[in-house]
C-alpha cells in the first residue's frame, strides 16, 4: 500500500536541520531513522511516532492519536496520528518534538 508522500515531505522539512537522518521503506510505509534509531514514519496516511512508553497512555487521549498495532498486537511507545491530530503546524511540531525527545533516550534495535 502506498504512503502519503505529502506527509513524508512534511516530515523531511521538520527534520531538515538534523544530521544522521536516514529514510527506509518499512512496514508498508516510510520510516525516518535518527541516529540509527526508528523515530518517525508514514504509515498509509498517518504519522507514526516512536515516543516514551511512559507517555503512551496520555498521548492516545489526544485528538487523532491511537496506538499502533503490528499483526493485531498493540505496540506501547508507538502511536499513529491521523489528519485531525496534526491539522495545525503546532500539532505537527508537538508530535515531532515528542518523538525526537524520546529518540535521545531510546535504545537502538539490534542489527541482524
C-alpha positions as CSV (number, residue, x, y, z in Angstrom):
1,X,0.0,0.0,0.0
2,X,1.3,3.4,-0.9
3,X,2.0,6.0,1.8
4,X,1.2,9.8,1.8
5,X,4.2,11.4,0.0
6,X,3.0,14.9,1.1
7,X,3.3,13.8,4.8
8,X,6.7,12.3,4.1
9,X,7.8,15.7,2.7
10,X,6.3,17.4,5.8
11,X,8.5,15.2,8.0
12,X,11.6,15.8,5.8
13,X,11.0,19.6,6.2
14,X,10.7,19.1,10.0
15,X,14.0,17.2,10.2
16,X,15.9,19.2,7.6
17,X,18.3,20.8,10.2
18,X,19.3,17.4,11.7
19,X,22.2,15.2,10.8
20,X,22.1,11.4,10.8
21,X,18.6,11.1,9.4
22,X,18.0,8.1,7.1
23,X,14.9,7.1,5.3
24,X,13.9,3.4,5.0
25,X,10.9,1.8,3.3
26,X,9.4,-0.4,6.0
27,X,6.1,-1.7,7.3
28,X,4.4,-0.8,4.0
29,X,5.4,2.8,4.5
30,X,8.4,5.0,5.1
31,X,10.4,5.2,8.3
32,X,12.8,8.0,9.4
33,X,15.7,6.8,11.4
34,X,17.5,9.4,13.5
35,X,20.9,8.5,15.0
36,X,20.3,4.9,13.9
37,X,17.0,4.6,15.8
38,X,13.5,4.5,14.5
39,X,11.9,7.8,15.2
40,X,9.1,8.8,12.8
41,X,7.3,7.5,9.8
42,X,4.4,7.5,7.4
43,X,2.0,4.5,7.5
44,X,-0.6,5.0,4.8
45,X,-1.9,8.5,5.6
46,X,-0.8,8.5,9.3
47,X,2.2,9.9,11.1
48,X,3.9,7.2,13.1
49,X,5.8,8.4,16.2
50,X,8.1,6.4,18.5
51,X,7.5,8.0,21.9
52,X,8.4,7.4,25.5
53,X,6.3,4.4,26.6
54,X,5.6,6.2,29.9
55,X,3.8,8.9,27.9
56,X,1.8,6.4,25.8
57,X,-1.4,6.4,27.8
58,X,-1.5,10.2,28.0
59,X,-0.7,10.6,24.3
60,X,-3.5,8.4,23.0
61,X,-6.1,10.7,24.7
62,X,-5.1,13.5,22.3
63,X,-7.2,14.2,19.2
64,X,-6.3,11.9,16.3
65,X,-3.9,9.7,18.1
66,X,-4.2,5.9,18.5
67,X,-1.9,3.0,19.5
68,X,0.0,1.4,16.6
69,X,-0.6,-2.3,16.1
70,X,1.5,-4.9,14.4
71,X,-0.1,-8.1,13.5
72,X,-3.0,-7.2,15.8
73,X,-0.8,-6.6,18.8
74,X,-0.6,-3.1,20.4
75,X,2.8,-1.6,20.4
76,X,3.4,0.5,23.5
77,X,5.6,3.5,22.7
78,X,4.4,3.7,19.0
79,X,1.5,5.8,18.1
80,X,-0.3,6.8,14.8
81,X,-1.7,10.3,14.3
82,X,-4.3,11.0,11.7
83,X,-5.0,14.3,9.9
84,X,-7.1,15.5,12.8
85,X,-4.2,15.2,15.2
86,X,-1.8,17.1,13.1
87,X,-4.0,19.6,11.4
88,X,-2.0,22.6,12.6
89,X,1.7,23.2,12.3
90,X,1.8,23.5,16.1
91,X,0.2,20.0,16.5
92,X,2.6,18.5,13.9
93,X,5.6,20.0,15.7
94,X,4.3,18.7,19.1
95,X,4.5,15.1,17.7
96,X,7.9,15.6,16.1
97,X,9.2,17.0,19.3
98,X,7.9,14.1,21.4
99,X,9.5,11.6,19.0
100,X,12.8,13.5,18.9
101,X,12.9,13.9,22.6
102,X,12.5,10.2,23.2
103,X,15.0,9.3,20.4
104,X,17.8,10.7,22.6
105,X,17.0,8.1,25.3
106,X,15.7,5.2,23.1
107,X,17.7,2.1,22.6
108,X,18.7,1.2,19.0
109,X,17.4,-2.0,17.6
110,X,19.8,-4.9,17.2
111,X,21.0,-5.2,13.7
112,X,20.9,-8.6,12.1
